[in-house]
Amino acid sequence: MRLSKVRSEHGSAPTPNAMSNEDNDIPTRGGTLKHQPFSSTTTADEAIECVTQLLQQCDQENRDLRDEYSSLRDEFTNFKSLAMRVLPKASHLHSTVPPTQPRPSLSLVVPQEPISIQPTSVQLTSV
């Protein structure tokens, strides 16, 4: 890909034409791919090559992100298994409440009896 096709996010001041094409900019991890309309001198082969390179770059970014996701998922799985081995032992030391039930509150709230509400009929009147 030619360097003229990719501009950094910190490039020069935008021209009026570039400002109207901001919606066509493509954010990437290394910067932003700016909209570059093909001139009349651009051949179909050059356009295809440019698009192919952009697709290859996106594919590489997707592979990198997938690898990062896999790595983070493995780390989480290892952490989870370690935590599950340690936490059940520690939870028996502090409380006998099973982990599926909420722990008792330490606040001094007086329990109240449930209030029974009886349904009443409501008549609608037209205005």
N, CA, C and O atoms as a GROMACS GRO file, in nm:
protein
  508
    1MET      N    1   0.085  -0.116   0.000
    1MET     CA    2   0.000   0.000   0.000
    1MET      C    3   0.090   0.123   0.000
    1MET      O    4   0.189   0.127   0.072
    2ARG      N    5   0.055   0.220  -0.079
    2ARG     CA    6   0.132   0.343  -0.084
    2ARG      C    7   0.104   0.426   0.040
    2ARG      O    8  -0.007   0.428   0.093
    3LEU      N    9   0.209   0.495   0.084
    3LEU     CA   10   0.192   0.579   0.203
    3LEU      C   11   0.091   0.689   0.180
    3LEU      O   12   0.029   0.737   0.275
    4SER      N   13   0.073   0.730   0.056
    4SER     CA   14  -0.024   0.836   0.029
    4SER      C   15  -0.167   0.790   0.054
    4SER      O   16  -0.257   0.873   0.067
    5LYS      N   17  -0.188   0.660   0.060
    5LYS     CA   18  -0.323   0.607   0.082
    5LYS      C   19  -0.361   0.606   0.230
    5LYS      O   20  -0.479   0.606   0.263
    6VAL      N   21  -0.262   0.606   0.319
    6VAL     CA   22  -0.290   0.600   0.462
    6VAL      C   23  -0.231   0.723   0.528
    6VAL      O   24  -0.113   0.753   0.513
    7ARG      N   25  -0.314   0.794   0.602
    7ARG     CA   26  -0.267   0.911   0.676
    7ARG      C   27  -0.283   0.884   0.825
    7ARG      O   28  -0.378   0.818   0.867
    8SER      N   29  -0.192   0.933   0.901
    8SER     CA   30  -0.200   0.919   1.045
    8SER      C   31  -0.316   1.001   1.099
    8SER      O   32  -0.363   1.094   1.033
    9GLU      N   33  -0.362   0.967   1.219
    9GLU     CA   34  -0.468   1.045   1.282
    9GLU      C   35  -0.421   1.187   1.311
    9GLU      O   36  -0.504   1.277   1.327
   10HIS      N   37  -0.291   1.208   1.317
   10HIS     CA   38  -0.236   1.339   1.348
   10HIS      C   39  -0.180   1.403   1.222
   10HIS      O   40  -0.074   1.467   1.227
   11GLY      N   41  -0.247   1.388   1.112
   11GLY     CA   42  -0.201   1.440   0.984
   11GLY      C   43  -0.217   1.590   0.975
   11GLY      O   44  -0.246   1.656   1.075
   12SER      N   45  -0.200   1.643   0.856
   12SER     CA   46  -0.210   1.787   0.835
   12SER      C   47  -0.356   1.831   0.841
   12SER      O   48  -0.447   1.749   0.850
   13ALA      N   49  -0.375   1.961   0.836
   13ALA     CA   50  -0.511   2.016   0.844
   13ALA      C   51  -0.594   1.966   0.727
   13ALA      O   52  -0.545   1.958   0.615
   14PRO      N   53  -0.719   1.933   0.752
   14PRO     CA   54  -0.803   1.878   0.645
   14PRO      C   55  -0.840   1.984   0.543
   14PRO      O   56  -0.859   2.101   0.576
   15THR      N   57  -0.850   1.941   0.420
   15THR     CA   58  -0.896   2.028   0.314
   15THR      C   59  -1.048   2.024   0.312
   15THR      O   60  -1.106   1.931   0.368
   16PRO      N   61  -1.114   2.120   0.249
   16PRO     CA   62  -1.261   2.116   0.244
   16PRO      C   63  -1.313   1.986   0.185
   16PRO      O   64  -1.416   1.934   0.230
   17ASN      N   65  -1.245   1.931   0.085
   17ASN     CA   66  -1.288   1.805   0.025
   17ASN      C   67  -1.272   1.690   0.125
   17ASN      O   68  -1.358   1.602   0.131
   18ALA      N   69  -1.163   1.690   0.202
   18ALA     CA   70  -1.140   1.584   0.300
   18ALA      C   71  -1.243   1.589   0.412
   18ALA      O   72  -1.284   1.486   0.463
   19MET      N   73  -1.285   1.710   0.449
   19MET     CA   74  -1.383   1.723   0.557
   19MET      C   75  -1.517   1.663   0.516
   19MET      O   76  -1.588   1.609   0.600
   20SER      N   77  -1.552   1.671   0.390
   20SER     CA   78  -1.680   1.616   0.346
   20SER      C   79  -1.675   1.464   0.338
   20SER      O   80  -1.779   1.400   0.326
   21ASN      N   81  -1.555   1.406   0.343
   21ASN     CA   82  -1.541   1.262   0.332
   21ASN      C   83  -1.511   1.195   0.466
   21ASN      O   84  -1.474   1.078   0.469
   22GLU      N   85  -1.526   1.268   0.578
   22GLU     CA   86  -1.495   1.211   0.708
   22GLU      C   87  -1.578   1.088   0.738
   22GLU      O   88  -1.531   0.997   0.807
   23ASP      N   89  -1.700   1.082   0.689
   23ASP     CA   90  -1.785   0.967   0.714
   23ASP      C   91  -1.730   0.841   0.649
   23ASP      O   92  -1.765   0.730   0.689
   24ASN      N   93  -1.645   0.857   0.550
   24ASN     CA   94  -1.590   0.742   0.479
   24ASN      C   95  -1.456   0.698   0.536
   24ASN      O   96  -1.397   0.603   0.486
   25ASP      N   97  -1.406   0.766   0.640
   25ASP     CA   98  -1.280   0.729   0.702
   25ASP      C   99  -1.297   0.597   0.776
   25ASP      O  100  -1.404   0.568   0.829
   26ILE      N  101  -1.190   0.516   0.778
   26ILE     CA  102  -1.194   0.385   0.842
   26ILE      C  103  -1.096   0.385   0.957
   26ILE      O  104  -0.975   0.393   0.934
   27PRO      N  105  -1.143   0.377   1.085
   27PRO     CA  106  -1.050   0.372   1.197
   27PRO      C  107  -0.981   0.236   1.203
   27PRO      O  108  -1.046   0.133   1.187
   28THR      N  109  -0.851   0.237   1.226
   28THR     CA  110  -0.775   0.113   1.241
   28THR      C  111  -0.688   0.127   1.365
   28THR      O  112  -0.681   0.235   1.424
   29ARG      N  113  -0.622   0.020   1.404
   29ARG     CA  114  -0.538   0.024   1.523
   29ARG      C  115  -0.417   0.114   1.504
   29ARG      O  116  -0.369   0.174   1.601
   30GLY      N  117  -0.367   0.126   1.383
   30GLY     CA  118  -0.248   0.205   1.358
   30GLY      C  119  -0.276   0.347   1.316
   30GLY      O  120  -0.182   0.422   1.289
   31GLY      N  121  -0.399   0.387   1.307
   31GLY     CA  122  -0.435   0.520   1.261
   31GLY      C  123  -0.570   0.515   1.193
   31GLY      O  124  -0.651   0.426   1.220
   32THR      N  125  -0.593   0.608   1.106
   32THR     CA  126  -0.719   0.613   1.034
   32THR      C  127  -0.692   0.610   0.885
   32THR      O  128  -0.610   0.686   0.834
   33LEU      N  129  -0.761   0.521   0.816
   33LEU     CA  130  -0.751   0.518   0.671
   33LEU      C  131  -0.845   0.626   0.619
   33LEU      O  132  -0.966   0.617   0.636
   34LYS      N  133  -0.788   0.726   0.556
   34LYS     CA  134  -0.867   0.837   0.506
   34LYS      C  135  -0.929   0.801   0.372
   34LYS      O  136  -0.871   0.727   0.292
   35HIS      N  137  -1.047   0.854   0.349
   35HIS     CA  138  -1.115   0.833   0.221
   35HIS      C  139  -1.029   0.892   0.110
   35HIS      O  140  -0.993   1.010   0.115
   36GLN      N  141  -0.996   0.812   0.011
   36GLN     CA  142  -0.915   0.856  -0.102
   36GLN      C  143  -0.991   0.825  -0.230
   36GLN      O  144  -0.985   0.712  -0.279
   37PRO      N  145  -1.062   0.922  -0.284
   37PRO     CA  146  -1.132   0.893  -0.408
   37PRO      C  147  -1.031   0.863  -0.518
   37PRO      O  148  -0.927   0.927  -0.529
   38PHE      N  149  -1.065   0.765  -0.599
   38PHE     CA  150  -0.976   0.727  -0.707
   38PHE      C  151  -0.983   0.833  -0.817
   38PHE      O  152  -1.090   0.875  -0.858
   39SER      N  153  -0.865   0.874  -0.863
   39SER     CA  154  -0.861   0.974  -0.969
   39SER      C  155  -0.884   0.906  -1.103
   39SER      O  156  -0.889   0.783  -1.112
   40SER      N  157  -0.897   0.986  -1.205
   40SER     CA  158  -0.920   0.931  -1.339
   40SER      C  159  -0.797   0.857  -1.390
   40SER      O  160  -0.806   0.779  -1.484
   41THR      N  161  -0.680   0.882  -1.327
   41THR     CA  162  -0.559   0.812  -1.371
   41THR      C  163  -0.540   0.680  -1.299
   41THR      O  164  -0.451   0.603  -1.335
   42THR      N  165  -0.620   0.652  -1.198
   42THR     CA  166  -0.610   0.525  -1.126
   42THR      C  167  -0.670   0.416  -1.212
   42THR      O  168  -0.783   0.426  -1.260
   43THR      N  169  -0.592   0.312  -1.231
   43THR     CA  170  -0.642   0.202  -1.312
   43THR      C  171  -0.721   0.106  -1.225
   43THR      O  172  -0.713   0.110  -1.102
   44ALA      N  173  -0.796   0.021  -1.289
   44ALA     CA  174  -0.874  -0.079  -1.216
   44ALA      C  175  -0.781  -0.172  -1.139
   44ALA      O  176  -0.813  -0.211  -1.027
   45ASP      N  177  -0.667  -0.206  -1.197
   45ASP     CA  178  -0.572  -0.294  -1.128
   45ASP      C  179  -0.519  -0.228  -1.000
   45ASP      O  180  -0.503  -0.295  -0.898
   46GLU      N  181  -0.490  -0.097  -1.006
   46GLU     CA  182  -0.443  -0.027  -0.887
   46GLU      C  183  -0.552  -0.022  -0.781
   46GLU      O  184  -0.524  -0.038  -0.662
   47ALA      N  185  -0.674   0.000  -0.824
   47ALA     CA  186  -0.786   0.004  -0.729
   47ALA      C  187  -0.804  -0.131  -0.663
   47ALA      O  188  -0.826  -0.140  -0.542
   48ILE      N  189  -0.796  -0.237  -0.741
   48ILE     CA  190  -0.811  -0.372  -0.688
   48ILE      C  191  -0.697  -0.403  -0.592
   48ILE      O  192  -0.719  -0.463  -0.486
   49GLU      N  193  -0.576  -0.362  -0.628
   49GLU     CA  194  -0.460  -0.385  -0.540
   49GLU      C  195  -0.477  -0.311  -0.408
   49GLU      O  196  -0.448  -0.365  -0.301
   50CYS      N  197  -0.524  -0.188  -0.415
   50CYS     CA  198  -0.545  -0.108  -0.294
   50CYS      C  199  -0.650  -0.173  -0.204
   50CYS      O  200  -0.629  -0.186  -0.083
   51VAL      N  201  -0.762  -0.212  -0.261
   51VAL     CA  202  -0.869  -0.275  -0.183
   51VAL      C  203  -0.822  -0.409  -0.126
   51VAL      O  204  -0.854  -0.443  -0.012
   52THR      N  205  -0.746  -0.484  -0.205
   52THR     CA  206  -0.694  -0.612  -0.158
   52THR      C  207  -0.602  -0.592  -0.038
   52THR      O  208  -0.609  -0.666   0.060
   53GLN      N  209  -0.517  -0.491  -0.045
   53GLN     CA  210  -0.427  -0.463   0.067
   53GLN      C  211  -0.504  -0.419   0.192
   53GLN      O  212  -0.468  -0.457   0.303
   54LEU      N  213  -0.607  -0.341   0.173
   54LEU     CA  214  -0.690  -0.301   0.287
   54LEU      C  215  -0.757  -0.422   0.351
   54LEU      O  216  -0.763  -0.433   0.473
   55LEU      N  217  -0.808  -0.512   0.268
   55LEU     CA  218  -0.871  -0.633   0.321
   55LEU      C  219  -0.770  -0.721   0.394
   55LEU      O  220  -0.801  -0.778   0.499
   56GLN      N  221  -0.649  -0.731   0.340
   56GLN     CA  222  -0.545  -0.810   0.406
   56GLN      C  223  -0.508  -0.749   0.540
   56GLN      O  224  -0.486  -0.821   0.638
   57GLN      N  225  -0.503  -0.616   0.546
   57GLN     CA  226  -0.473  -0.549   0.672
   57GLN      C  227  -0.584  -0.576   0.774
   57GLN      O  228  -0.555  -0.603   0.891
   58CYS      N  229  -0.708  -0.568   0.731
   58CYS     CA  230  -0.821  -0.596   0.822
   58CYS      C  231  -0.818  -0.741   0.868
   58CYS      O  232  -0.845  -0.770   0.985
   59ASP      N  233  -0.787  -0.833   0.777
   59ASP     CA  234  -0.778  -0.974   0.813
   59ASP      C  235  -0.670  -0.995   0.919
   59ASP      O  236  -0.689  -1.070   1.015
   60GLN      N  237  -0.554  -0.929   0.901
   60GLN     CA  238  -0.445  -0.943   0.997
   60GLN      C  239  -0.487  -0.888   1.133
   60GLN      O  240  -0.458  -0.948   1.236
   61GLU      N  241  -0.554  -0.774   1.134
   61GLU     CA  242  -0.602  -0.717   1.260
   61GLU      C  243  -0.701  -0.812   1.327
   61GLU      O  244  -0.698  -0.828   1.449
   62ASN      N  245  -0.789  -0.873   1.248
   62ASN     CA  246  -0.885  -0.969   1.304
   62ASN      C  247  -0.814  -1.089   1.364
   62ASN      O  248  -0.851  -1.136   1.472
   63ARG      N  249  -0.710  -1.139   1.296
   63ARG     CA  250  -0.634  -1.252   1.349
   63ARG      C  251  -0.565  -1.213   1.479
   63ARG      O  252  -0.565  -1.289   1.576
   64ASP      N  253  -0.506  -1.092   1.482
   64ASP     CA  254  -0.439  -1.045   1.604
   64ASP      C  255  -0.538  -1.034   1.720
   64ASP      O  256  -0.508  -1.076   1.831
   65LEU      N  257  -0.654  -0.977   1.692
   65LEU     CA  258  -0.756  -0.963   1.797
   65LEU      C  259  -0.805  -1.099   1.845
   65LEU      O  260  -0.829  -1.118   1.964
   66ARG      N  261  -0.821  -1.193   1.753
   66ARG     CA  262  -0.864  -1.328   1.790
   66ARG      C  263  -0.760  -1.394   1.880
   66ARG      O  264  -0.794  -1.462   1.977
   67ASP      N  265  -0.630  -1.375   1.847
   67ASP     CA  266  -0.524  -1.430   1.930
   67ASP      C  267  -0.524  -1.367   2.069
   67ASP      O  268  -0.509  -1.436   2.170
   68GLU      N  269  -0.542  -1.235   2.075
   68GLU     CA  270  -0.548  -1.166   2.204
   68GLU      C  271  -0.667  -1.216   2.286
   68GLU      O  272  -0.656  -1.237   2.406
   69TYR      N  273  -0.782  -1.234   2.220
   69TYR     CA  274  -0.902  -1.283   2.288
   69TYR      C  275  -0.876  -1.422   2.344
   69TYR      O  276  -0.911  -1.451   2.459
   70SER      N  277  -0.814  -1.509   2.264
   70SER     CA  278  -0.786  -1.645   2.310
   70SER      C  279  -0.694  -1.642   2.431
   70SER      O  280  -0.715  -1.716   2.527
   71SER      N  281  -0.593  -1.558   2.425
   71SER     CA  282  -0.499  -1.548   2.536
   71SER      C  283  -0.569  -1.499   2.663
   71SER      O  284  -0.548  -1.555   2.771
   72LEU      N  285  -0.651  -1.396   2.650
   72LEU     CA  286  -0.724  -1.345   2.766
   72LEU      C  287  -0.822  -1.449   2.820
   72LEU      O  288  -0.839  -1.462   2.941
   73ARG      N  289  -0.887  -1.521   2.730
   73ARG     CA  290  -0.981  -1.624   2.773
   73ARG      C  291  -0.909  -1.734   2.851
   73ARG      O  292  -0.959  -1.782   2.952
   74ASP      N  293  -0.790  -1.774   2.802
   74ASP     CA  294  -0.711  -1.875   2.873
   74ASP      C  295  -0.670  -1.825   3.011
   74ASP      O  296  -0.676  -1.899   3.109
   75GLU      N  297  -0.627  -1.698   3.018
   75GLU     CA  298  -0.589  -1.642   3.148
   75GLU      C  299  -0.708  -1.640   3.243
   75GLU      O  300  -0.694  -1.673   3.361
   76PHE      N  301  -0.825  -1.602   3.193
   76PHE     CA  302  -0.944  -1.599   3.277
   76PHE      C  303  -0.980  -1.739   3.325
   76PHE      O  304  -1.013  -1.759   3.442
   77THR      N  305  -0.972  -1.837   3.235
   77THR     CA  306  -1.004  -1.975   3.272
   77THR      C  307  -0.910  -2.024   3.381
   77THR      O  308  -0.953  -2.088   3.477
   78ASN      N  309  -0.780  -1.994   3.367
   78ASN     CA  310  -0.684  -2.034   3.470
   78ASN      C  311  -0.713  -1.964   3.602
   78ASN      O  312  -0.707  -2.026   3.708
   79PHE      N  313  -0.743  -1.834   3.596
   79PHE     CA  314  -0.776  -1.760   3.718
   79PHE      C  315  -0.901  -1.815   3.784
   79PHE      O  316  -0.906  -1.831   3.906
   80LYS      N  317  -1.002  -1.845   3.703
   80LYS     CA  318  -1.128  -1.897   3.756
   80LYS      C  319  -1.106  -2.031   3.825
   80LYS      O  320  -1.159  -2.054   3.934
   81SER      N  321  -1.028  -2.120   3.763
   81SER     CA  322  -1.005  -2.250   3.825
   81SER      C  323  -0.927  -2.235   3.955
   81SER      O  324  -0.952  -2.307   4.052
   82LEU      N  325  -0.831  -2.143   3.958
   82LEU     CA  326  -0.756  -2.118   4.080
   82LEU      C  327  -0.848  -2.062   4.189
   82LEU      O  328  -0.842  -2.106   4.304
   83ALA      N  329  -0.932  -1.967   4.153
   83ALA     CA  330  -1.024  -1.907   4.249
   83ALA      C  331  -1.123  -2.011   4.302
   83ALA      O  332  -1.155  -2.011   4.421
   84MET      N  333  -1.171  -2.099   4.217
   84MET     CA  334  -1.268  -2.200   4.261
   84MET      C  335  -1.203  -2.302   4.354
   84MET      O  336  -1.271  -2.360   4.439
   85ARG      N  337  -1.073  -2.322   4.340
   85ARG     CA  338  -1.004  -2.413   4.432
   85ARG      C  339  -0.983  -2.348   4.568
   85ARG      O  340  -0.988  -2.416   4.670
   86VAL      N  341  -0.960  -2.217   4.570
   86VAL     CA  342  -0.929  -2.148   4.695
   86VAL      C  343  -1.055  -2.100   4.767
   86VAL      O  344  -1.064  -2.115   4.889
   87LEU      N  345  -1.152  -2.044   4.695
   87LEU     CA  346  -1.268  -1.983   4.758
   87LEU      C  347  -1.356  -2.080   4.837
   87LEU      O  348  -1.399  -2.043   4.947
   88PRO      N  349  -1.387  -2.198   4.789
   88PRO     CA  350  -1.471  -2.286   4.873
   88PRO      C  351  -1.409  -2.314   5.009
   88PRO      O  352  -1.481  -2.323   5.108
   89LYS      N  353  -1.278  -2.329   5.015
   89LYS     CA  354  -1.211  -2.354   5.143
   89LYS      C  355  -1.223  -2.231   5.234
   89LYS      O  356  -1.251  -2.245   5.353
   90ALA      N  357  -1.203  -2.113   5.179
   90ALA     CA  358  -1.208  -1.990   5.258
   90ALA      C  359  -1.350  -1.957   5.302
   90ALA      O  360  -1.370  -1.902   5.410
   91SER      N  361  -1.449  -1.989   5.221
   91SER     CA  362  -1.587  -1.954   5.257
   91SER      C  363  -1.635  -2.033   5.377
   91SER      O  364  -1.722  -1.984   5.450
   92HIS      N  365  -1.584  -2.153   5.401
   92HIS     CA  366  -1.626  -2.232   5.517
   92HIS      C  367  -1.567  -2.175   5.646
   92HIS      O  368  -1.620  -2.200   5.754
   93LEU      N  369  -1.460  -2.100   5.637
   93LEU     CA  370  -1.400  -2.042   5.756
   93LEU      C  371  -1.480  -1.923   5.809
   93LEU      O  372  -1.481  -1.899   5.930
   94HIS      N  373  -1.547  -1.850   5.721
   94HIS     CA  374  -1.614  -1.726   5.761
   94HIS      C  375  -1.764  -1.739   5.780
   94HIS      O  376  -1.822  -1.665   5.859
   95SER      N  377  -1.827  -1.829   5.711
   95SER     CA  378  -1.972  -1.835   5.716
   95SER      C  379  -2.019  -1.975   5.679
   95SER      O  380  -1.953  -2.046   5.603
   96THR      N  381  -2.133  -2.011   5.732
   96THR     CA  382  -2.191  -2.140   5.696
   96THR      C  383  -2.303  -2.124   5.595
   96THR      O  384  -2.370  -2.222   5.561
   97VAL      N  385  -2.325  -2.000   5.547
   97VAL     CA  386  -2.430  -1.975   5.449
   97VAL      C  387  -2.383  -2.029   5.314
   97VAL      O  388  -2.274  -1.995   5.269
   98PRO      N  389  -2.464  -2.113   5.250
   98PRO     CA  390  -2.424  -2.163   5.118
   98PRO      C  391  -2.406  -2.047   5.021
   98PRO      O  392  -2.475  -1.946   5.032
   99PRO      N  393  -2.314  -2.059   4.924
   99PRO     CA  394  -2.285  -1.948   4.834
   99PRO      C  395  -2.402  -1.908   4.746
   99PRO      O  396  -2.400  -1.800   4.687
  100THR      N  397  -2.505  -1.993   4.735
  100THR     CA  398  -2.619  -1.959   4.650
  100THR      C  399  -2.718  -1.867   4.721
  100THR      O  400  -2.804  -1.807   4.657
  101GLN      N  401  -2.706  -1.856   4.856
  101GLN     CA  402  -2.797  -1.770   4.931
  101GLN      C  403  -2.725  -1.640   4.967
  101GLN      O  404  -2.604  -1.641   4.988
  102PRO      N  405  -2.798  -1.528   4.973
  102PRO     CA  406  -2.733  -1.403   5.012
  102PRO      C  407  -2.688  -1.408   5.157
  102PRO      O  408  -2.751  -1.471   5.241
  103ARG      N  409  -2.577  -1.342   5.184
  103ARG     CA  410  -2.528  -1.338   5.321
  103ARG      C  411  -2.620  -1.252   5.407
  103ARG      O  412  -2.678  -1.156   5.356
  104PRO      N  413  -2.634  -1.283   5.535
  104PRO     CA  414  -2.720  -1.202   5.621
  104PRO      C  415  -2.663  -1.060   5.634
  104PRO      O  416  -2.542  -1.041   5.638
  105SER      N  417  -2.753  -0.964   5.640
  105SER     CA  418  -2.713  -0.824   5.652
  105SER      C  419  -2.678  -0.795   5.796
  105SER      O  420  -2.738  -0.849   5.888
  106LEU      N  421  -2.579  -0.708   5.816
  106LEU     CA  422  -2.540  -0.670   5.951
  106LEU      C  423  -2.615  -0.547   6.000
  106LEU      O  424  -2.594  -0.503   6.113
  107SER      N  425  -2.702  -0.491   5.917
  107SER     CA  426  -2.776  -0.372   5.958
  107SER      C  427  -2.886  -0.410   6.057
  107SER      O  428  -2.926  -0.526   6.065
  108LEU      N  429  -2.932  -0.310   6.134
  108LEU     CA  430  -3.033  -0.334   6.236
  108LEU      C  431  -3.172  -0.303   6.182
  108LEU      O  432  -3.241  -0.216   6.236
  109VAL      N  433  -3.213  -0.371   6.081
  109VAL     CA  434  -3.345  -0.351   6.023
  109VAL      C  435  -3.441  -0.449   6.088
  109VAL      O  436  -3.413  -0.569   6.096
  110VAL      N  437  -3.554  -0.396   6.133
  110VAL     CA  438  -3.655  -0.481   6.196
  110VAL      C  439  -3.739  -0.543   6.085
  110VAL      O  440  -3.794  -0.472   6.001
  111PRO      N  441  -3.751  -0.676   6.085
  111PRO     CA  442  -3.832  -0.739   5.980
  111PRO      C  443  -3.979  -0.703   5.997
  111PRO      O  444  -4.028  -0.693   6.110
  112GLN      N  445  -4.047  -0.684   5.887
  112GLN     CA  446  -4.189  -0.650   5.890
  112GLN      C  447  -4.269  -0.764   5.829
  112GLN      O  448  -4.221  -0.842   5.746
  113GLU      N  449  -4.394  -0.770   5.875
  113GLU     CA  450  -4.485  -0.868   5.818
  113GLU      C  451  -4.525  -0.822   5.678
  113GLU      O  452  -4.536  -0.702   5.654
  114PRO      N  453  -4.546  -0.915   5.587
  114PRO     CA  454  -4.592  -0.875   5.453
  114PRO      C  455  -4.729  -0.810   5.462
  114PRO      O  456  -4.813  -0.851   5.542
  115ILE      N  457  -4.751  -0.708   5.382
  115ILE     CA  458  -4.878  -0.636   5.381
  115ILE      C  459  -4.966  -0.698   5.274
  115ILE      O  460  -4.925  -0.717   5.160
  116SER      N  461  -5.090  -0.728   5.313
  116SER     CA  462  -5.184  -0.784   5.217
  116SER      C  463  -5.260  -0.671   5.151
  116SER      O  464  -5.316  -0.585   5.219
  117ILE      N  465  -5.262  -0.670   5.019
  117ILE     CA  466  -5.333  -0.566   4.944
  117ILE      C  467  -5.452  -0.631   4.875
  117ILE      O  468  -5.437  -0.729   4.801
  118GLN      N  469  -5.570  -0.574   4.900
  118GLN     CA  470  -5.692  -0.627   4.839
  118GLN      C  471  -5.722  -0.549   4.712
  118GLN      O  472  -5.714  -0.426   4.712
  119PRO      N  473  -5.757  -0.619   4.604
  119PRO     CA  474  -5.790  -0.547   4.481
  119PRO      C  475  -5.923  -0.473   4.496
  119PRO      O  476  -6.014  -0.522   4.563
  120THR      N  477  -5.932  -0.357   4.437
  120THR     CA  478  -6.056  -0.279   4.438
  120THR      C  479  -6.095  -0.251   4.295
  120THR      O  480  -6.011  -0.251   4.205
  121SER      N  481  -6.222  -0.227   4.276
  121SER     CA  482  -6.266  -0.198   4.139
  121SER      C  483  -6.253  -0.049   4.114
  121SER      O  484  -6.275   0.033   4.204
  122VAL      N  485  -6.217  -0.015   3.993
  122VAL     CA  486  -6.200   0.125   3.953
  122VAL      C  487  -6.295   0.149   3.838
  122VAL      O  488  -6.297   0.074   3.741
  123GLN      N  489  -6.373   0.256   3.849
  123GLN     CA  490  -6.465   0.290   3.740
  123GLN      C  491  -6.410   0.409   3.665
  123GLN      O  492  -6.372   0.510   3.724
  124LEU      N  493  -6.407   0.396   3.534
  124LEU     CA  494  -6.359   0.504   3.450
  124LEU      C  495  -6.476   0.590   3.408
  124LEU      O  496  -6.581   0.539   3.369
  125THR      N  497  -6.460   0.718   3.417
  125THR     CA  498  -6.565   0.810   3.373
  125THR      C  499  -6.510   0.890   3.257
  125THR      O  500  -6.393   0.927   3.255
  126SER      N  501  -6.597   0.917   3.161
  126SER     CA  502  -6.552   0.996   3.047
  126SER      C  503  -6.560   1.144   3.082
  126SER      O  504  -6.645   1.185   3.161
  127VAL      N  505  -6.473   1.221   3.024
  127VAL     CA  506  -6.467   1.364   3.055
  127VAL      C  507  -6.533   1.443   2.947
  127VAL      O  508  -6.538   1.566   2.955
   0.00000   0.00000   0.00000
